[in-house]
Amino acid sequence: MSEESSNNAYWKANLRLIIGSLVIWALVSFGFGILLRPALSGIAVGGSDLGFWFAQQGSILVFLGLIFFYAWRMNKLDAEHGVGEE
């Protein structure tokens, strides 16, 4: 495999990971916290409804989880393409 095609494959995988993470984050923070809040209002979590929980704490926790997932996955991707830290 040539270096240019390897670079293209690396960046394609990187962009796919970034876009996937952003879609999940938008779905959780905007979708569950704002758009689907009325539908989630009947489910109680920690003394309040699930939509409120997602808007206040859930989106932050998902964002932190995505940061750790992204770092873990990028380390694997770097190792696969030979650009990892030594």
HTML snippet that shows the backbone in 3Dmol.js (N, CA, C, O; Angstrom):
<script src="https://3Dmol.org/build/3Dmol-min.js"></script>
<div id="view" style="width:600px;height:400px;position:relative"></div>
<script>
const pdb = `
ATOM      1  N   MET A   1       0.853  -1.173   0.000  1.00  0.00           N
ATOM      2  CA  MET A   1       0.000   0.000   0.000  1.00  0.00           C
ATOM      3  C   MET A   1       0.901   1.238   0.000  1.00  0.00           C
ATOM      4  O   MET A   1       1.841   1.321   0.790  1.00  0.00           O
ATOM      5  N   SER A   2       0.620   2.184  -0.869  1.00  0.00           N
ATOM      6  CA  SER A   2       1.444   3.386  -0.937  1.00  0.00           C
ATOM      7  C   SER A   2       1.182   4.285   0.264  1.00  0.00           C
ATOM      8  O   SER A   2       0.176   4.158   0.962  1.00  0.00           O
ATOM      9  N   GLU A   3       2.132   5.204   0.479  1.00  0.00           N
ATOM     10  CA  GLU A   3       2.016   6.090   1.630  1.00  0.00           C
ATOM     11  C   GLU A   3       0.804   7.007   1.512  1.00  0.00           C
ATOM     12  O   GLU A   3       0.135   7.284   2.508  1.00  0.00           O
ATOM     13  N   GLU A   4       0.519   7.474   0.311  1.00  0.00           N
ATOM     14  CA  GLU A   4      -0.627   8.370   0.116  1.00  0.00           C
ATOM     15  C   GLU A   4      -1.952   7.658   0.376  1.00  0.00           C
ATOM     16  O   GLU A   4      -2.845   8.232   1.000  1.00  0.00           O
ATOM     17  N   SER A   5      -2.093   6.430  -0.087  1.00  0.00           N
ATOM     18  CA  SER A   5      -3.337   5.693   0.163  1.00  0.00           C
ATOM     19  C   SER A   5      -3.461   5.323   1.639  1.00  0.00           C
ATOM     20  O   SER A   5      -4.566   5.260   2.178  1.00  0.00           O
ATOM     21  N   SER A   6      -2.313   5.075   2.294  1.00  0.00           N
ATOM     22  CA  SER A   6      -2.345   4.811   3.724  1.00  0.00           C
ATOM     23  C   SER A   6      -2.778   6.056   4.492  1.00  0.00           C
ATOM     24  O   SER A   6      -3.572   5.967   5.428  1.00  0.00           O
ATOM     25  N   ASN A   7      -2.256   7.213   4.095  1.00  0.00           N
ATOM     26  CA  ASN A   7      -2.668   8.475   4.723  1.00  0.00           C
ATOM     27  C   ASN A   7      -4.151   8.741   4.514  1.00  0.00           C
ATOM     28  O   ASN A   7      -4.843   9.178   5.434  1.00  0.00           O
ATOM     29  N   ASN A   8      -4.638   8.480   3.307  1.00  0.00           N
ATOM     30  CA  ASN A   8      -6.063   8.683   3.016  1.00  0.00           C
ATOM     31  C   ASN A   8      -6.936   7.756   3.852  1.00  0.00           C
ATOM     32  O   ASN A   8      -7.984   8.166   4.350  1.00  0.00           O
ATOM     33  N   ALA A   9      -6.505   6.510   4.007  1.00  0.00           N
ATOM     34  CA  ALA A   9      -7.267   5.556   4.819  1.00  0.00           C
ATOM     35  C   ALA A   9      -7.280   5.988   6.278  1.00  0.00           C
ATOM     36  O   ALA A   9      -8.302   5.873   6.954  1.00  0.00           O
ATOM     37  N   TYR A  10      -6.138   6.489   6.768  1.00  0.00           N
ATOM     38  CA  TYR A  10      -6.049   6.958   8.151  1.00  0.00           C
ATOM     39  C   TYR A  10      -6.994   8.127   8.388  1.00  0.00           C
ATOM     40  O   TYR A  10      -7.751   8.130   9.359  1.00  0.00           O
ATOM     41  N   TRP A  11      -6.952   9.121   7.503  1.00  0.00           N
ATOM     42  CA  TRP A  11      -7.794  10.299   7.704  1.00  0.00           C
ATOM     43  C   TRP A  11      -9.270   9.997   7.479  1.00  0.00           C
ATOM     44  O   TRP A  11     -10.135  10.605   8.110  1.00  0.00           O
ATOM     45  N   LYS A  12      -9.556   9.065   6.587  1.00  0.00           N
ATOM     46  CA  LYS A  12     -10.955   8.660   6.380  1.00  0.00           C
ATOM     47  C   LYS A  12     -11.501   8.007   7.650  1.00  0.00           C
ATOM     48  O   LYS A  12     -12.624   8.295   8.063  1.00  0.00           O
ATOM     49  N   ALA A  13     -10.711   7.132   8.267  1.00  0.00           N
ATOM     50  CA  ALA A  13     -11.128   6.487   9.522  1.00  0.00           C
ATOM     51  C   ALA A  13     -11.234   7.511  10.644  1.00  0.00           C
ATOM     52  O   ALA A  13     -12.146   7.443  11.468  1.00  0.00           O
ATOM     53  N   ASN A  14     -10.301   8.461  10.676  1.00  0.00           N
ATOM     54  CA  ASN A  14     -10.328   9.507  11.692  1.00  0.00           C
ATOM     55  C   ASN A  14     -11.582  10.367  11.552  1.00  0.00           C
ATOM     56  O   ASN A  14     -12.263  10.632  12.543  1.00  0.00           O
ATOM     57  N   LEU A  15     -11.890  10.802  10.343  1.00  0.00           N
ATOM     58  CA  LEU A  15     -13.088  11.627  10.127  1.00  0.00           C
ATOM     59  C   LEU A  15     -14.373  10.855  10.424  1.00  0.00           C
ATOM     60  O   LEU A  15     -15.332  11.422  10.945  1.00  0.00           O
ATOM     61  N   ARG A  16     -14.394   9.575  10.096  1.00  0.00           N
ATOM     62  CA  ARG A  16     -15.569   8.750  10.398  1.00  0.00           C
ATOM     63  C   ARG A  16     -15.783   8.670  11.909  1.00  0.00           C
ATOM     64  O   ARG A  16     -16.918   8.723  12.383  1.00  0.00           O
ATOM     65  N   LEU A  17     -14.697   8.544  12.659  1.00  0.00           N
ATOM     66  CA  LEU A  17     -14.771   8.500  14.118  1.00  0.00           C
ATOM     67  C   LEU A  17     -15.248   9.841  14.682  1.00  0.00           C
ATOM     68  O   LEU A  17     -16.086   9.869  15.583  1.00  0.00           O
ATOM     69  N   ILE A  18     -14.729  10.932  14.166  1.00  0.00           N
ATOM     70  CA  ILE A  18     -15.133  12.258  14.628  1.00  0.00           C
ATOM     71  C   ILE A  18     -16.600  12.513  14.323  1.00  0.00           C
ATOM     72  O   ILE A  18     -17.340  12.972  15.193  1.00  0.00           O
ATOM     73  N   ILE A  19     -17.027  12.225  13.108  1.00  0.00           N
ATOM     74  CA  ILE A  19     -18.422  12.461  12.727  1.00  0.00           C
ATOM     75  C   ILE A  19     -19.362  11.586  13.552  1.00  0.00           C
ATOM     76  O   ILE A  19     -20.413  12.050  13.995  1.00  0.00           O
ATOM     77  N   GLY A  20     -18.994  10.342  13.758  1.00  0.00           N
ATOM     78  CA  GLY A  20     -19.820   9.454  14.589  1.00  0.00           C
ATOM     79  C   GLY A  20     -19.946   9.964  16.012  1.00  0.00           C
ATOM     80  O   GLY A  20     -21.028   9.926  16.598  1.00  0.00           O
ATOM     81  N   SER A  21     -18.841  10.443  16.570  1.00  0.00           N
ATOM     82  CA  SER A  21     -18.870  10.988  17.932  1.00  0.00           C
ATOM     83  C   SER A  21     -19.739  12.236  18.010  1.00  0.00           C
ATOM     84  O   SER A  21     -20.503  12.402  18.960  1.00  0.00           O
ATOM     85  N   LEU A  22     -19.628  13.109  17.023  1.00  0.00           N
ATOM     86  CA  LEU A  22     -20.442  14.327  17.012  1.00  0.00           C
ATOM     87  C   LEU A  22     -21.928  14.026  16.851  1.00  0.00           C
ATOM     88  O   LEU A  22     -22.771  14.698  17.444  1.00  0.00           O
ATOM     89  N   VAL A  23     -22.242  13.023  16.055  1.00  0.00           N
ATOM     90  CA  VAL A  23     -23.652  12.639  15.876  1.00  0.00           C
ATOM     91  C   VAL A  23     -24.221  12.107  17.190  1.00  0.00           C
ATOM     92  O   VAL A  23     -25.335  12.466  17.571  1.00  0.00           O
ATOM     93  N   ILE A  24     -23.465  11.256  17.884  1.00  0.00           N
ATOM     94  CA  ILE A  24     -23.931  10.732  19.171  1.00  0.00           C
ATOM     95  C   ILE A  24     -24.109  11.861  20.175  1.00  0.00           C
ATOM     96  O   ILE A  24     -25.114  11.913  20.885  1.00  0.00           O
ATOM     97  N   TRP A  25     -23.136  12.764  20.236  1.00  0.00           N
ATOM     98  CA  TRP A  25     -23.215  13.887  21.169  1.00  0.00           C
ATOM     99  C   TRP A  25     -24.415  14.784  20.861  1.00  0.00           C
ATOM    100  O   TRP A  25     -25.117  15.212  21.777  1.00  0.00           O
ATOM    101  N   ALA A  26     -24.655  15.072  19.578  1.00  0.00           N
ATOM    102  CA  ALA A  26     -25.795  15.905  19.201  1.00  0.00           C
ATOM    103  C   ALA A  26     -27.109  15.203  19.517  1.00  0.00           C
ATOM    104  O   ALA A  26     -28.048  15.837  20.000  1.00  0.00           O
ATOM    105  N   LEU A  27     -27.188  13.917  19.255  1.00  0.00           N
ATOM    106  CA  LEU A  27     -28.403  13.164  19.543  1.00  0.00           C
ATOM    107  C   LEU A  27     -28.724  13.189  21.026  1.00  0.00           C
ATOM    108  O   LEU A  27     -29.874  13.396  21.415  1.00  0.00           O
ATOM    109  N   VAL A  28     -27.712  12.979  21.853  1.00  0.00           N
ATOM    110  CA  VAL A  28     -27.938  12.933  23.299  1.00  0.00           C
ATOM    111  C   VAL A  28     -28.253  14.327  23.846  1.00  0.00           C
ATOM    112  O   VAL A  28     -29.225  14.499  24.581  1.00  0.00           O
ATOM    113  N   SER A  29     -27.435  15.321  23.491  1.00  0.00           N
ATOM    114  CA  SER A  29     -27.617  16.648  24.093  1.00  0.00           C
ATOM    115  C   SER A  29     -28.808  17.393  23.502  1.00  0.00           C
ATOM    116  O   SER A  29     -29.632  17.923  24.248  1.00  0.00           O
ATOM    117  N   PHE A  30     -28.912  17.444  22.185  1.00  0.00           N
ATOM    118  CA  PHE A  30     -30.004  18.187  21.568  1.00  0.00           C
ATOM    119  C   PHE A  30     -31.261  17.346  21.437  1.00  0.00           C
ATOM    120  O   PHE A  30     -32.365  17.813  21.717  1.00  0.00           O
ATOM    121  N   GLY A  31     -31.084  16.088  21.005  1.00  0.00           N
ATOM    122  CA  GLY A  31     -32.239  15.223  20.791  1.00  0.00           C
ATOM    123  C   GLY A  31     -32.935  14.816  22.073  1.00  0.00           C
ATOM    124  O   GLY A  31     -34.125  15.077  22.249  1.00  0.00           O
ATOM    125  N   PHE A  32     -32.194  14.173  22.975  1.00  0.00           N
ATOM    126  CA  PHE A  32     -32.800  13.702  24.223  1.00  0.00           C
ATOM    127  C   PHE A  32     -33.086  14.834  25.192  1.00  0.00           C
ATOM    128  O   PHE A  32     -34.091  14.805  25.902  1.00  0.00           O
ATOM    129  N   GLY A  33     -32.205  15.843  25.227  1.00  0.00           N
ATOM    130  CA  GLY A  33     -32.365  16.926  26.194  1.00  0.00           C
ATOM    131  C   GLY A  33     -33.397  17.958  25.807  1.00  0.00           C
ATOM    132  O   GLY A  33     -33.982  18.595  26.684  1.00  0.00           O
ATOM    133  N   ILE A  34     -33.646  18.149  24.500  1.00  0.00           N
ATOM    134  CA  ILE A  34     -34.558  19.206  24.063  1.00  0.00           C
ATOM    135  C   ILE A  34     -35.733  18.647  23.270  1.00  0.00           C
ATOM    136  O   ILE A  34     -36.887  18.823  23.662  1.00  0.00           O
ATOM    137  N   LEU A  35     -35.450  17.978  22.165  1.00  0.00           N
ATOM    138  CA  LEU A  35     -36.525  17.540  21.270  1.00  0.00           C
ATOM    139  C   LEU A  35     -37.383  16.424  21.858  1.00  0.00           C
ATOM    140  O   LEU A  35     -38.608  16.456  21.739  1.00  0.00           O
ATOM    141  N   LEU A  36     -36.754  15.446  22.487  1.00  0.00           N
ATOM    142  CA  LEU A  36     -37.495  14.302  23.025  1.00  0.00           C
ATOM    143  C   LEU A  36     -37.824  14.449  24.506  1.00  0.00           C
ATOM    144  O   LEU A  36     -38.295  13.498  25.130  1.00  0.00           O
ATOM    145  N   ARG A  37     -37.585  15.620  25.073  1.00  0.00           N
ATOM    146  CA  ARG A  37     -37.840  15.815  26.504  1.00  0.00           C
ATOM    147  C   ARG A  37     -39.291  15.536  26.887  1.00  0.00           C
ATOM    148  O   ARG A  37     -39.523  14.880  27.902  1.00  0.00           O
ATOM    149  N   PRO A  38     -40.281  16.006  26.118  1.00  0.00           N
ATOM    150  CA  PRO A  38     -41.668  15.682  26.507  1.00  0.00           C
ATOM    151  C   PRO A  38     -41.958  14.179  26.495  1.00  0.00           C
ATOM    152  O   PRO A  38     -42.714  13.688  27.333  1.00  0.00           O
ATOM    153  N   ALA A  39     -41.368  13.456  25.558  1.00  0.00           N
ATOM    154  CA  ALA A  39     -41.594  12.012  25.491  1.00  0.00           C
ATOM    155  C   ALA A  39     -40.915  11.279  26.645  1.00  0.00           C
ATOM    156  O   ALA A  39     -41.373  10.217  27.067  1.00  0.00           O
ATOM    157  N   LEU A  40     -39.822  11.848  27.152  1.00  0.00           N
ATOM    158  CA  LEU A  40     -39.074  11.208  28.232  1.00  0.00           C
ATOM    159  C   LEU A  40     -39.512  11.687  29.615  1.00  0.00           C
ATOM    160  O   LEU A  40     -38.951  11.257  30.623  1.00  0.00           O
ATOM    161  N   SER A  41     -40.494  12.561  29.673  1.00  0.00           N
ATOM    162  CA  SER A  41     -40.881  13.157  30.956  1.00  0.00           C
ATOM    163  C   SER A  41     -41.533  12.170  31.915  1.00  0.00           C
ATOM    164  O   SER A  41     -41.546  12.419  33.120  1.00  0.00           O
ATOM    165  N   GLY A  42     -42.069  11.070  31.427  1.00  0.00           N
ATOM    166  CA  GLY A  42     -42.719  10.102  32.305  1.00  0.00           C
ATOM    167  C   GLY A  42     -41.777   9.157  33.015  1.00  0.00           C
ATOM    168  O   GLY A  42     -42.192   8.440  33.926  1.00  0.00           O
ATOM    169  N   ILE A  43     -40.516   9.140  32.618  1.00  0.00           N
ATOM    170  CA  ILE A  43     -39.533   8.223  33.194  1.00  0.00           C
ATOM    171  C   ILE A  43     -38.746   8.982  34.266  1.00  0.00           C
ATOM    172  O   ILE A  43     -38.092   9.983  33.975  1.00  0.00           O
ATOM    173  N   ALA A  44     -38.817   8.498  35.501  1.00  0.00           N
ATOM    174  CA  ALA A  44     -38.156   9.183  36.619  1.00  0.00           C
ATOM    175  C   ALA A  44     -36.740   8.656  36.826  1.00  0.00           C
ATOM    176  O   ALA A  44     -36.508   7.448  36.856  1.00  0.00           O
ATOM    177  N   VAL A  45     -35.797   9.593  36.968  1.00  0.00           N
ATOM    178  CA  VAL A  45     -34.406   9.258  37.259  1.00  0.00           C
ATOM    179  C   VAL A  45     -33.896  10.253  38.287  1.00  0.00           C
ATOM    180  O   VAL A  45     -33.861  11.455  38.024  1.00  0.00           O
ATOM    181  N   GLY A  46     -33.507   9.770  39.437  1.00  0.00           N
ATOM    182  CA  GLY A  46     -32.927  10.628  40.457  1.00  0.00           C
ATOM    183  C   GLY A  46     -33.834  11.750  40.938  1.00  0.00           C
ATOM    184  O   GLY A  46     -33.337  12.824  41.275  1.00  0.00           O
ATOM    185  N   GLY A  47     -35.117  11.543  40.983  1.00  0.00           N
ATOM    186  CA  GLY A  47     -36.036  12.551  41.475  1.00  0.00           C
ATOM    187  C   GLY A  47     -36.547  13.514  40.425  1.00  0.00           C
ATOM    188  O   GLY A  47     -37.355  14.387  40.740  1.00  0.00           O
ATOM    189  N   SER A  48     -36.100  13.383  39.182  1.00  0.00           N
ATOM    190  CA  SER A  48     -36.609  14.230  38.103  1.00  0.00           C
ATOM    191  C   SER A  48     -36.850  13.356  36.875  1.00  0.00           C
ATOM    192  O   SER A  48     -36.573  12.156  36.893  1.00  0.00           O
ATOM    193  N   ASP A  49     -37.363  13.963  35.819  1.00  0.00           N
ATOM    194  CA  ASP A  49     -37.654  13.150  34.633  1.00  0.00           C
ATOM    195  C   ASP A  49     -36.383  12.944  33.800  1.00  0.00           C
ATOM    196  O   ASP A  49     -35.405  13.677  33.944  1.00  0.00           O
ATOM    197  N   LEU A  50     -36.418  11.943  32.935  1.00  0.00           N
ATOM    198  CA  LEU A  50     -35.257  11.535  32.154  1.00  0.00           C
ATOM    199  C   LEU A  50     -34.813  12.614  31.175  1.00  0.00           C
ATOM    200  O   LEU A  50     -33.612  12.781  30.960  1.00  0.00           O
ATOM    201  N   GLY A  51     -35.735  13.343  30.583  1.00  0.00           N
ATOM    202  CA  GLY A  51     -35.378  14.420  29.662  1.00  0.00           C
ATOM    203  C   GLY A  51     -34.595  15.511  30.356  1.00  0.00           C
ATOM    204  O   GLY A  51     -33.607  16.010  29.815  1.00  0.00           O
ATOM    205  N   PHE A  52     -35.028  15.891  31.557  1.00  0.00           N
ATOM    206  CA  PHE A  52     -34.296  16.893  32.335  1.00  0.00           C
ATOM    207  C   PHE A  52     -32.923  16.372  32.710  1.00  0.00           C
ATOM    208  O   PHE A  52     -31.946  17.121  32.669  1.00  0.00           O
ATOM    209  N   TRP A  53     -32.829  15.087  33.079  1.00  0.00           N
ATOM    210  CA  TRP A  53     -31.553  14.495  33.444  1.00  0.00           C
ATOM    211  C   TRP A  53     -30.576  14.541  32.272  1.00  0.00           C
ATOM    212  O   TRP A  53     -29.409  14.888  32.450  1.00  0.00           O
ATOM    213  N   PHE A  54     -31.054  14.189  31.065  1.00  0.00           N
ATOM    214  CA  PHE A  54     -30.190  14.247  29.889  1.00  0.00           C
ATOM    215  C   PHE A  54     -29.734  15.674  29.617  1.00  0.00           C
ATOM    216  O   PHE A  54     -28.576  15.892  29.261  1.00  0.00           O
ATOM    217  N   ALA A  55     -30.625  16.647  29.780  1.00  0.00           N
ATOM    218  CA  ALA A  55     -30.261  18.032  29.514  1.00  0.00           C
ATOM    219  C   ALA A  55     -29.241  18.541  30.525  1.00  0.00           C
ATOM    220  O   ALA A  55     -28.373  19.335  30.163  1.00  0.00           O
ATOM    221  N   GLN A  56     -29.318  18.111  31.771  1.00  0.00           N
ATOM    222  CA  GLN A  56     -28.455  18.646  32.809  1.00  0.00           C
ATOM    223  C   GLN A  56     -27.198  17.819  33.044  1.00  0.00           C
ATOM    224  O   GLN A  56     -26.117  18.389  33.189  1.00  0.00           O
ATOM    225  N   GLN A  57     -27.304  16.500  33.087  1.00  0.00           N
ATOM    226  CA  GLN A  57     -26.158  15.676  33.434  1.00  0.00           C
ATOM    227  C   GLN A  57     -25.817  14.629  32.390  1.00  0.00           C
ATOM    228  O   GLN A  57     -24.644  14.326  32.171  1.00  0.00           O
ATOM    229  N   GLY A  58     -26.814  14.085  31.758  1.00  0.00           N
ATOM    230  CA  GLY A  58     -26.589  12.986  30.828  1.00  0.00           C
ATOM    231  C   GLY A  58     -25.717  13.371  29.653  1.00  0.00           C
ATOM    232  O   GLY A  58     -24.830  12.611  29.265  1.00  0.00           O
ATOM    233  N   SER A  59     -25.956  14.550  29.074  1.00  0.00           N
ATOM    234  CA  SER A  59     -25.154  14.956  27.931  1.00  0.00           C
ATOM    235  C   SER A  59     -23.706  15.196  28.331  1.00  0.00           C
ATOM    236  O   SER A  59     -22.802  14.934  27.537  1.00  0.00           O
ATOM    237  N   ILE A  60     -23.464  15.683  29.529  1.00  0.00           N
ATOM    238  CA  ILE A  60     -22.093  15.888  30.002  1.00  0.00           C
ATOM    239  C   ILE A  60     -21.398  14.547  30.201  1.00  0.00           C
ATOM    240  O   ILE A  60     -20.241  14.385  29.812  1.00  0.00           O
ATOM    241  N   LEU A  61     -22.093  13.585  30.803  1.00  0.00           N
ATOM    242  CA  LEU A  61     -21.499  12.265  31.017  1.00  0.00           C
ATOM    243  C   LEU A  61     -21.225  11.547  29.700  1.00  0.00           C
ATOM    244  O   LEU A  61     -20.196  10.888  29.550  1.00  0.00           O
ATOM    245  N   VAL A  62     -22.145  11.675  28.748  1.00  0.00           N
ATOM    246  CA  VAL A  62     -21.922  11.072  27.438  1.00  0.00           C
ATOM    247  C   VAL A  62     -20.738  11.744  26.749  1.00  0.00           C
ATOM    248  O   VAL A  62     -19.931  11.069  26.109  1.00  0.00           O
ATOM    249  N   PHE A  63     -20.625  13.066  26.871  1.00  0.00           N
ATOM    250  CA  PHE A  63     -19.502  13.783  26.286  1.00  0.00           C
ATOM    251  C   PHE A  63     -18.181  13.304  26.882  1.00  0.00           C
ATOM    252  O   PHE A  63     -17.221  13.086  26.143  1.00  0.00           O
ATOM    253  N   LEU A  64     -18.112  13.138  28.197  1.00  0.00           N
ATOM    254  CA  LEU A  64     -16.893  12.630  28.830  1.00  0.00           C
ATOM    255  C   LEU A  64     -16.585  11.213  28.360  1.00  0.00           C
ATOM    256  O   LEU A  64     -15.429  10.879  28.101  1.00  0.00           O
ATOM    257  N   GLY A  65     -17.621  10.376  28.250  1.00  0.00           N
ATOM    258  CA  GLY A  65     -17.420   9.029  27.730  1.00  0.00           C
ATOM    259  C   GLY A  65     -16.894   9.035  26.301  1.00  0.00           C
ATOM    260  O   GLY A  65     -16.041   8.221  25.945  1.00  0.00           O
ATOM    261  N   LEU A  66     -17.404   9.955  25.483  1.00  0.00           N
ATOM    262  CA  LEU A  66     -16.938  10.067  24.107  1.00  0.00           C
ATOM    263  C   LEU A  66     -15.476  10.510  24.040  1.00  0.00           C
ATOM    264  O   LEU A  66     -14.738  10.066  23.161  1.00  0.00           O
ATOM    265  N   ILE A  67     -15.058  11.369  24.948  1.00  0.00           N
ATOM    266  CA  ILE A  67     -13.657  11.794  24.976  1.00  0.00           C
ATOM    267  C   ILE A  67     -12.753  10.593  25.233  1.00  0.00           C
ATOM    268  O   ILE A  67     -11.764  10.402  24.526  1.00  0.00           O
ATOM    269  N   PHE A  68     -13.081   9.785  26.234  1.00  0.00           N
ATOM    270  CA  PHE A  68     -12.265   8.610  26.542  1.00  0.00           C
ATOM    271  C   PHE A  68     -12.319   7.587  25.417  1.00  0.00           C
ATOM    272  O   PHE A  68     -11.301   6.975  25.095  1.00  0.00           O
ATOM    273  N   PHE A  69     -13.501   7.387  24.807  1.00  0.00           N
ATOM    274  CA  PHE A  69     -13.620   6.462  23.690  1.00  0.00           C
ATOM    275  C   PHE A  69     -12.787   6.945  22.504  1.00  0.00           C
ATOM    276  O   PHE A  69     -12.102   6.147  21.866  1.00  0.00           O
ATOM    277  N   TYR A  70     -12.840   8.232  22.207  1.00  0.00           N
ATOM    278  CA  TYR A  70     -12.083   8.785  21.088  1.00  0.00           C
ATOM    279  C   TYR A  70     -10.580   8.606  21.308  1.00  0.00           C
ATOM    280  O   TYR A  70      -9.862   8.209  20.390  1.00  0.00           O
ATOM    281  N   ALA A  71     -10.108   8.896  22.510  1.00  0.00           N
ATOM    282  CA  ALA A  71      -8.675   8.738  22.799  1.00  0.00           C
ATOM    283  C   ALA A  71      -8.251   7.282  22.662  1.00  0.00           C
ATOM    284  O   ALA A  71      -7.203   6.993  22.084  1.00  0.00           O
ATOM    285  N   TRP A  72      -9.060   6.359  23.193  1.00  0.00           N
ATOM    286  CA  TRP A  72      -8.746   4.926  23.096  1.00  0.00           C
ATOM    287  C   TRP A  72      -8.728   4.467  21.644  1.00  0.00           C
ATOM    288  O   TRP A  72      -7.812   3.766  21.215  1.00  0.00           O
ATOM    289  N   ARG A  73      -9.761   4.875  20.883  1.00  0.00           N
ATOM    290  CA  ARG A  73      -9.869   4.436  19.487  1.00  0.00           C
ATOM    291  C   ARG A  73      -8.784   5.063  18.618  1.00  0.00           C
ATOM    292  O   ARG A  73      -8.271   4.409  17.710  1.00  0.00           O
ATOM    293  N   MET A  74      -8.428   6.317  18.882  1.00  0.00           N
ATOM    294  CA  MET A  74      -7.366   6.954  18.101  1.00  0.00           C
ATOM    295  C   MET A  74      -6.014   6.311  18.385  1.00  0.00           C
ATOM    296  O   MET A  74      -5.190   6.192  17.478  1.00  0.00           O
ATOM    297  N   ASN A  75      -5.772   5.899  19.612  1.00  0.00           N
ATOM    298  CA  ASN A  75      -4.533   5.174  19.906  1.00  0.00           C
ATOM    299  C   ASN A  75      -4.459   3.881  19.113  1.00  0.00           C
ATOM    300  O   ASN A  75      -3.403   3.533  18.586  1.00  0.00           O
ATOM    301  N   LYS A  76      -5.584   3.161  19.024  1.00  0.00           N
ATOM    302  CA  LYS A  76      -5.615   1.936  18.216  1.00  0.00           C
ATOM    303  C   LYS A  76      -5.421   2.248  16.745  1.00  0.00           C
ATOM    304  O   LYS A  76      -4.690   1.541  16.053  1.00  0.00           O
ATOM    305  N   LEU A  77      -6.067   3.299  16.258  1.00  0.00           N
ATOM    306  CA  LEU A  77      -5.963   3.683  14.853  1.00  0.00           C
ATOM    307  C   LEU A  77      -4.534   4.126  14.520  1.00  0.00           C
ATOM    308  O   LEU A  77      -4.008   3.789  13.459  1.00  0.00           O
ATOM    309  N   ASP A  78      -3.912   4.879  15.425  1.00  0.00           N
ATOM    310  CA  ASP A  78      -2.527   5.292  15.220  1.00  0.00           C
ATOM    311  C   ASP A  78      -1.603   4.082  15.137  1.00  0.00           C
ATOM    312  O   ASP A  78      -0.715   4.028  14.286  1.00  0.00           O
ATOM    313  N   ALA A  79      -1.813   3.119  16.018  1.00  0.00           N
ATOM    314  CA  ALA A  79      -0.987   1.907  15.999  1.00  0.00           C
ATOM    315  C   ALA A  79      -1.190   1.102  14.719  1.00  0.00           C
ATOM    316  O   ALA A  79      -0.235   0.550  14.174  1.00  0.00           O
ATOM    317  N   GLU A  80      -2.429   1.033  14.239  1.00  0.00           N
ATOM    318  CA  GLU A  80      -2.731   0.285  13.016  1.00  0.00           C
ATOM    319  C   GLU A  80      -2.037   0.903  11.809  1.00  0.00           C
ATOM    320  O   GLU A  80      -1.622   0.188  10.896  1.00  0.00           O
ATOM    321  N   HIS A  81      -1.908   2.220  11.800  1.00  0.00           N
ATOM    322  CA  HIS A  81      -1.332   2.914  10.643  1.00  0.00           C
ATOM    323  C   HIS A  81       0.121   3.317  10.870  1.00  0.00           C
ATOM    324  O   HIS A  81       0.703   4.011  10.037  1.00  0.00           O
ATOM    325  N   GLY A  82       0.708   2.899  11.971  1.00  0.00           N
ATOM    326  CA  GLY A  82       2.116   3.147  12.214  1.00  0.00           C
ATOM    327  C   GLY A  82       2.474   4.577  12.558  1.00  0.00           C
ATOM    328  O   GLY A  82       3.602   5.001  12.309  1.00  0.00           O
ATOM    329  N   VAL A  83       1.553   5.324  13.117  1.00  0.00           N
ATOM    330  CA  VAL A  83       1.837   6.704  13.487  1.00  0.00           C
ATOM    331  C   VAL A  83       1.632   6.914  14.991  1.00  0.00           C
ATOM    332  O   VAL A  83       1.441   8.043  15.444  1.00  0.00           O
ATOM    333  N   GLY A  84       1.671   5.838  15.751  1.00  0.00           N
ATOM    334  CA  GLY A  84       1.436   5.912  17.183  1.00  0.00           C
ATOM    335  C   GLY A  84       2.611   6.516  17.924  1.00  0.00           C
ATOM    336  O   GLY A  84       3.717   6.618  17.394  1.00  0.00           O
ATOM    337  N   GLU A  85       2.354   6.909  19.139  1.00  0.00           N
ATOM    338  CA  GLU A  85       3.411   7.448  19.997  1.00  0.00           C
ATOM    339  C   GLU A  85       4.269   6.301  20.512  1.00  0.00           C
ATOM    340  O   GLU A  85       3.788   5.189  20.733  1.00  0.00           O
ATOM    341  N   GLU A  86       5.538   6.596  20.695  1.00  0.00           N
ATOM    342  CA  GLU A  86       6.430   5.521  21.143  1.00  0.00           C
ATOM    343  C   GLU A  86       6.855   5.710  22.548  1.00  0.00           C
ATOM    344  O   GLU A  86       7.607   4.895  23.081  1.00  0.00           O
TER     345      GLU A  86
END
`;
const viewer = $3Dmol.createViewer("view");
viewer.addModel(pdb, "pdb");
viewer.setStyle({}, {cartoon: {color: "spectrum"}});
viewer.zoomTo();
viewer.render();
</script>
